[in-house]
Amino acid sequence: MNIGLNEYLFVSGLLFAIGFFGVLLRRNTLVIYMCMELMLNAVNLALVAFSRYNQTMDGNIFVFFIITVAAAEVAVGLAIIVALYRKRRSVEVDDLNALSH
């Protein structure tokens, strides 16, 4: 069985859709953050699939830089969530509707 570009793109689209609907429907900031990371990884999968299909390393190199930036983004995002939790004692989006209190 040979897995082609269509199968990779289908899985990538499915992962992106799960992440997208998770961001829209969930109210917990940690879950929203994980769904955003899932969307980012779906894009990475598509880039690697296109890179493999075109027999180049361009997509792989781009994914390497995306993962590097995502590592820094994770640290900053989790620090913001922890700071919000310490101030508000909640990570629910509905409770975080204003910056002051």
C-alpha positions as CSV (number, residue, x, y, z in Angstrom):
1,M,0.0,0.0,0.0
2,N,1.4,3.3,-1.1
3,I,0.4,6.4,0.8
4,G,0.2,9.4,-1.5
5,L,-0.2,13.2,-1.2
6,N,-4.0,13.0,-1.0
7,E,-3.9,10.9,2.2
8,Y,-1.5,13.3,3.9
9,L,-3.5,16.3,3.0
10,F,-6.7,14.6,4.1
11,V,-5.2,13.9,7.6
12,S,-3.8,17.4,7.7
13,G,-7.1,18.9,6.8
14,L,-8.9,16.7,9.4
15,L,-6.4,17.8,12.1
16,F,-6.8,21.4,11.2
17,A,-10.6,21.2,11.3
18,I,-10.5,19.5,14.7
19,G,-8.2,22.3,16.0
20,F,-10.4,25.0,14.4
21,F,-13.6,23.7,15.9
22,G,-11.9,23.2,19.2
23,V,-10.8,26.9,19.3
24,L,-14.4,28.0,18.4
25,L,-16.3,25.7,20.8
26,R,-14.1,25.3,23.9
27,R,-14.0,27.7,26.8
28,N,-10.9,26.6,28.6
29,T,-7.8,28.6,27.6
30,L,-5.5,25.5,27.9
31,V,-7.7,23.5,25.6
32,I,-7.9,26.4,23.1
33,Y,-4.1,26.7,23.2
34,M,-3.7,23.0,22.5
35,C,-6.2,23.3,19.6
36,M,-4.1,26.1,18.2
37,E,-1.0,24.0,18.4
38,L,-2.9,21.2,16.7
39,M,-3.7,23.5,13.8
40,L,-0.1,24.6,13.6
41,N,1.0,20.9,13.4
42,A,-1.6,20.2,10.7
43,V,0.0,22.9,8.6
44,N,3.5,21.4,9.3
45,L,2.2,18.0,8.1
46,A,0.9,19.6,4.9
47,L,4.2,21.4,4.3
48,V,6.2,18.2,4.8
49,A,3.8,16.3,2.5
50,F,4.2,18.9,-0.3
51,S,8.0,18.8,0.2
52,R,8.1,15.1,-0.1
53,Y,5.8,15.2,-3.2
54,N,8.0,17.8,-4.9
55,Q,11.2,16.0,-3.9
56,T,12.7,19.1,-2.3
57,M,13.8,20.0,1.2
58,D,12.1,23.5,1.2
59,G,9.1,22.4,3.2
60,N,11.2,20.5,5.7
61,I,13.4,23.5,6.3
62,F,10.4,25.8,6.7
63,V,8.9,23.3,9.2
64,F,12.1,23.3,11.2
65,F,11.9,27.1,11.7
66,I,8.1,26.9,12.5
67,I,8.8,24.3,15.2
68,T,11.6,26.5,16.6
69,V,9.4,29.6,16.8
70,A,6.5,27.4,18.2
71,A,8.7,26.3,21.1
72,A,9.2,29.9,22.2
73,E,5.5,30.6,21.6
74,V,4.6,27.7,23.9
75,A,6.7,29.2,26.7
76,V,5.2,32.6,26.4
77,G,1.7,31.3,26.0
78,L,1.8,29.1,29.0
79,A,3.4,31.9,31.1
80,I,0.5,34.2,30.1
81,I,-2.1,31.5,31.1
82,V,-0.3,30.9,34.4
83,A,-0.3,34.6,35.1
84,L,-4.0,34.9,34.3
85,Y,-4.8,31.9,36.5
86,R,-2.9,33.5,39.4
87,K,-4.7,36.8,39.0
88,R,-8.2,35.4,38.4
89,R,-8.2,31.9,39.8
90,S,-9.8,30.6,36.6
91,V,-8.7,29.6,33.0
92,E,-12.2,29.8,31.6
93,V,-12.5,32.3,28.7
94,D,-15.8,33.7,30.0
95,D,-14.2,34.7,33.2
96,L,-11.4,36.5,31.4
97,N,-13.4,39.0,29.5
98,A,-11.7,42.1,30.8
99,L,-8.1,42.9,31.5
100,S,-8.8,44.6,34.8
101,H,-10.4,43.4,38.1
